[in-house]
C-alpha cells in the first residue's frame, strides 16, 4: 500500500487537532462543510488552509485513508473515532512538510471560489488566444454557462483590442508566476487551452509529470491560491487578472443560519429571545455567535463574557498550552464552554 499525498494531509490535520476532535471533523473540513462546527474547527486548530481542498472525498475513501495510516503504524487509536500520531507518524509528517514547502500557499478557507477562478482564467486565455488568431469557431474549454456569460461581460466592459488582450494576459501571468520559487508554473500552463492547442486534463497532467493524483491536485490548488493571493495583494499590478476575482471574495463568509442570528443580534435581541424566535436550541445560537466572533474581528463579545473572565481564560489557555475545552474549564470552573469558545474565537492565533 502506497502512502499518497492525501494521506500526508490527513496526518497533518490529525496532528493539529491532537485527539481533541474526532477524525470526521477532518473529513468535513476537507469536503468544505459549511457548518458552524467545521468553521470553528478550522480556525481553532489552525487547519483552515485545508478547508474544501478535497471536496469530492467520499466517506468510504476517508475511512480507507485512516485504516491505511493505522496499518502503517503512523496513527494510534485512542477511542472509536479519535487518533494520535505515533513516533513514526510524527517523523513521517516532519519529512512530508519539509519536502512539500508549496503547502505554505494553500489557503482553502480564504479561496473557496478557486474552481470558479480557474474556469474563468482558462476560458479567458482560450478566448484571447483565438481572438488574436481571428478564429471564431471553437468549442469553449469551460461548459459552465455562468462562466461563459461572465467572460462575455468581461470583454464588453474592458473593451480591449484583441491583439492587446492576449499580450496583457500573458504579461500579467508571467509576472505573477515568477513571484515565487516554490511554485511550478508548468502545472498550470499545461492545463491551458489556446488556438489549436488543447490543454491537459488534471489526470493527464499528473501522469505526464509522474505525480500521484492527490499530489498533483494539491500542487495545482496551492499554485492557484498563490496566484489569487498575489492578485489580491497587488491589484494595480494585475488589472486584468483582478477582474477575475472581483466578485469572488466574501469578506464575512458566515453560514446562512449564523447570518440570520447576527441580524437579530444587531436588532438588540438576547440569545434566549433569538432561540425562541428561530425555534432553535440555545446551544445552536451560541454556536452561531462563536462563528460570528471567528469571522468578524470587530464583533463585541463583552455582552456574553466579562472582560475580567476573558483575561482569565486567555491566561488559562497559555498556561496549559492546549485548546481542549475540557482542560481549559478545569482551570476556570466558573466559565462555561460557550464563554471559553467565544474568547478563543475572538483572539484566534493571538492566544
C-alpha positions in Angstrom: 0.0 0.0 0.0 1.5 3.3 -1.1 1.1 6.4 1.1 -0.3 9.2 -1.0 -0.1 12.9 -0.6 -3.7 12.9 0.7 -2.5 10.6 3.5 0.0 13.2 4.5 -2.7 16.0 4.5 -4.9 13.9 6.8 -2.0 13.1 9.0 -1.1 16.8 9.4 -4.7 17.7 10.2 -4.9 14.9 12.9 -1.6 16.2 14.4 -3.2 19.7 14.7 -6.4 18.5 16.4 -4.3 16.3 18.7 -7.1 13.9 19.5 -9.4 16.7 20.7 -11.9 16.2 17.9 -13.0 13.1 16.0 -11.5 12.1 12.7 -14.7 13.1 10.9 -14.1 16.7 11.8 -11.2 16.4 9.3 -13.5 14.7 6.7 -15.9 17.6 6.9 -13.1 20.1 6.7 -11.6 18.6 3.5 -15.1 18.5 2.0 -15.7 22.1 2.9 -18.9 21.5 5.0 -20.3 25.0 5.8 -21.3 24.3 9.4 -20.5 26.4 12.5 -18.7 23.5 14.0 -16.5 22.8 11.0 -15.6 26.5 10.7 -14.7 26.6 14.3 -12.5 23.5 14.0 -10.7 25.1 11.0 -10.0 28.3 13.0 -9.3 26.8 16.5 -6.9 24.2 15.3 -5.3 26.3 12.6 -6.2 24.0 9.7 -8.3 26.4 7.7 -5.8 26.2 4.8 -7.2 22.7 4.1 -10.8 23.7 4.1 -12.6 22.5 1.0 -9.4 21.4 -0.7 -10.7 17.9 -1.5 -14.4 18.4 -1.9 -15.2 15.2 -3.6 -13.7 13.0 -0.9 -16.1 10.2 0.0 -16.7 8.8 3.5 -15.5 5.4 2.3 -12.3 6.8 0.9 -11.6 8.8 4.0 -12.1 5.7 6.2 -9.6 3.8 4.0 -7.1 6.6 4.5 -7.4 6.3 8.3 -7.1 2.5 8.1 -4.0 2.8 5.9 -2.3 5.2 8.3 -3.1 3.0 11.3 -1.9 -0.1 9.4 1.4 1.6 8.7 1.7 2.4 12.4 1.6 6.2 11.8 -1.6 6.5 13.9 -2.6 5.2 17.3 -6.3 4.8 18.1 -7.3 6.4 21.4 -11.1 5.9 21.0 -13.5 4.7 18.4 -13.2 7.9 16.3 -10.0 9.5 17.7 -6.3 9.0 16.9 -2.9 10.4 17.9 0.2 10.3 15.8 2.8 7.7 16.7 6.5 8.5 16.9 6.8 7.1 13.3 3.8 9.3 12.3 5.5 12.4 13.7 8.7 11.6 11.9 6.8 11.0 8.7 4.9 14.2 9.0 8.1 16.2 9.6 9.6 14.9 6.4 6.4 15.4 4.5 6.1 19.0 5.4 9.8 19.7 4.7 9.6 18.1 1.2 6.4 20.0 0.2 7.0 23.6 1.0 4.4 24.7 -1.5 1.7 23.8 1.1 2.6 27.2 2.6 0.5 28.8 -0.2 -2.6 26.6 0.4 -5.5 28.7 1.8 -8.7 26.8 1.2 -10.8 28.9 3.6 -9.8 32.2 2.0 -10.1 31.0 -1.5 -13.2 28.8 -1.5 -14.1 30.0 -5.1 -10.8 28.7 -6.6 -12.7 26.5 -9.0 -14.6 29.4 -10.5 -11.4 31.4 -10.7 -9.8 28.6 -12.7 -12.8 28.2 -15.0 -12.7 32.0 -15.8 -8.9 32.1 -16.2 -8.8 29.0 -18.5 -11.6 30.3 -20.6 -10.4 33.9 -21.0 -7.0 32.5 -22.0 -8.6 30.4 -24.7 -10.8 33.3 -25.9 -7.8 35.7 -26.0 -5.7 33.2 -27.9 -8.3 32.6 -30.6 -9.2 36.3 -30.9 -5.6 37.0 -31.6 -5.6 34.4 -34.4 -9.0 35.6 -35.7 -10.5 32.2 -35.0 -14.2 32.3 -34.2 -15.1 28.6 -34.4 -14.0 26.5 -31.4 -15.5 24.7 -28.5 -15.2 26.6 -25.2 -13.0 24.7 -22.8 -15.5 25.5 -20.0 -19.1 24.5 -20.5 -20.4 26.3 -17.4 -22.9 28.8 -18.8 -22.4 31.2 -15.9 -18.7 31.4 -16.6 -19.3 31.8 -20.4 -21.7 34.7 -19.7 -19.2 36.3 -17.3 -16.5 36.2 -19.9 -18.8 37.9 -22.4 -19.5 40.7 -19.9 -15.8 40.9 -19.1 -14.9 41.5 -22.8 -17.6 44.1 -23.2 -16.7 46.0 -20.0 -13.0 46.1 -20.7 -13.3 46.7 -24.4 -9.7 45.7 -25.1 -8.3 45.2 -28.6 -8.0 41.5 -29.5 -4.3 41.8 -30.0 -3.7 43.6 -26.7 -5.8 41.2 -24.7 -3.6 38.2 -25.1 -0.4 40.2 -24.5 -1.8 41.8 -21.4 -2.9 38.5 -20.0 0.4 36.9 -20.9 2.5 39.7 -19.2 0.4 39.6 -16.1 0.5 35.8 -15.8 4.3 35.8 -16.3 4.8 38.5 -13.6 2.6 36.6 -11.2 4.1 33.1 -11.7 7.6 34.4 -11.4 6.8 35.7 -7.9 7.9 32.5 -6.1 10.4 29.7 -6.5 8.1 27.3 -4.6 5.6 27.1 -7.4 6.0 25.4 -10.7 4.2 27.4 -13.5 4.1 24.3 -15.8 1.5 22.7 -13.6 -0.9 25.4 -14.7 0.4 26.2 -18.2 0.0 22.7 -19.4 -3.7 22.8 -18.4 -4.4 25.9 -20.6 -6.2 25.6 -23.9 -5.4 28.1 -26.7 -5.5 28.4 -30.5 -5.3 24.8 -31.9 -3.9 23.6 -28.6 -5.8 21.5 -26.1 -4.8 21.7 -22.5 -4.2 18.6 -20.4 -6.8 17.3 -18.0 -5.8 17.0 -14.4 -5.2 13.3 -14.7 -3.2 13.7 -17.9 -1.0 16.4 -16.3 -0.4 14.2 -13.2 0.7 11.3 -15.4 2.9 13.5 -17.6 4.7 14.8 -14.6 4.8 11.5 -12.8 2.8 12.7 -9.8 0.4 10.6 -7.8 -3.1 12.1 -8.3 -3.6 13.8 -4.9 0.0 15.1 -5.1 -0.7 16.9 -8.3 -4.1 18.1 -7.1 -2.6 19.8 -4.1 0.3 21.3 -6.0 -2.2 22.7 -8.5 -4.6 24.1 -5.9 -1.6 25.6 -4.0 -0.5 27.3 -7.2 -4.0 28.7 -7.8 -4.1 30.0 -4.3 -0.7 31.6 -4.7 -1.9 33.4 -7.9 -5.1 34.5 -6.2 -3.2 35.8 -3.2 -0.8 37.7 -5.4 -3.6 39.3 -7.3 -5.4 40.4 -4.1 -2.2 42.0 -2.7 -1.3 43.7 -6.0 -4.5 44.8 -7.7 -2.8 47.6 -9.7 -0.1 45.2 -10.9 -2.6 42.8 -12.3 -5.6 44.9 -13.6 -7.0 42.2 -15.9 -6.5 39.2 -13.6 -8.0 41.3 -10.8 -11.3 41.4 -12.7 -11.4 37.6 -12.5 -11.6 37.9 -8.7 -13.7 41.0 -8.2 -17.0 39.2 -7.2 -15.4 36.1 -5.7 -14.2 37.4 -2.4 -16.6 37.2 0.5 -15.5 39.4 3.4 -17.6 37.6 6.0 -18.3 34.1 4.9 -20.9 33.2 7.5 -23.2 30.3 7.2 -26.8 31.4 6.3 -28.1 30.5 9.7 -25.4 32.4 11.5 -26.1 35.4 9.3 -29.7 35.4 10.4 -28.7 35.2 14.0 -26.3 38.2 13.5 -29.2 40.2 12.1 -31.2 39.6 15.2 -28.3 40.4 17.5 -27.9 43.7 15.6 -31.6 44.4 16.3 -30.8 44.2 20.0 -32.2 40.7 20.8 -30.8 38.5 23.5 -29.7 34.9 23.0 -32.8 33.4 24.6 -35.1 35.7 22.5 -33.3 34.7 19.3 -33.6 31.0 20.1 -37.3 31.4 20.8 -37.9 33.3 17.6 -35.9 31.0 15.4 -37.2 27.9 17.2 -33.7 26.6 17.7 -31.8 25.3 20.7 -29.8 27.7 22.8 -26.6 25.8 22.1 -27.2 26.3 18.4 -27.5 30.1 18.7 -24.3 30.0 20.9 -22.6 28.1 18.0 -23.6 30.9 15.7 -22.2 33.6 18.0 -18.9 31.8 18.2 -18.8 31.6 14.4 -19.6 35.3 14.1 -16.7 36.1 16.5 -14.4 34.0 14.4 -15.3 35.9 11.2 -15.8 39.4 12.5 -12.9 40.8 14.5 -14.9 43.9 15.5 -17.7 41.8 17.0 -18.1 42.7 20.7 -18.2 39.6 22.9 -18.4 41.6 26.2 -22.2 41.2 26.4 -21.5 37.4 26.7 -18.2 37.3 28.5 -17.0 39.9 31.0 -13.6 41.5 30.4 -12.3 40.0 33.7 -13.3 36.5 32.7 -11.8 37.0 29.2 -8.4 37.7 30.7 -8.5 34.7 33.0 -9.5 32.4 30.1 -6.5 33.7 28.0 -4.2 33.1 30.9 -5.5 29.5 31.3 -5.0 28.7 27.6 -1.4 30.0 27.7 -0.8 28.0 30.9 -1.9 24.6 29.7 -0.9 25.2 26.1 -4.0 23.3 24.9 -7.1 24.2 23.1 -9.1 21.4 24.5 -12.1 22.9 26.2 -12.3 20.4 29.0 -8.8 21.1 30.1 -9.3 24.9 30.0 -12.5 24.6 32.0 -10.7 22.6 34.7 -8.6 25.7 35.2 -11.6 28.1 35.3 -14.6 26.2 36.7 -16.8 29.3 36.7 -16.5 29.7 32.9 -18.9 28.0 30.6 -17.8 26.1 27.5 -19.6 28.8 25.5 -17.6 31.6 27.1 -14.3 29.8 26.6 -15.0 29.1 22.9 -16.1 32.7 22.4 -12.8 34.1 23.8 -10.8 31.6 21.8 -12.7 32.6 18.7 -12.2 36.3 19.2 -8.5 36.1 19.8 -7.7 33.3 17.3 -4.0 32.9 16.7 -3.2 35.7 19.1 -3.6 33.5 22.2 
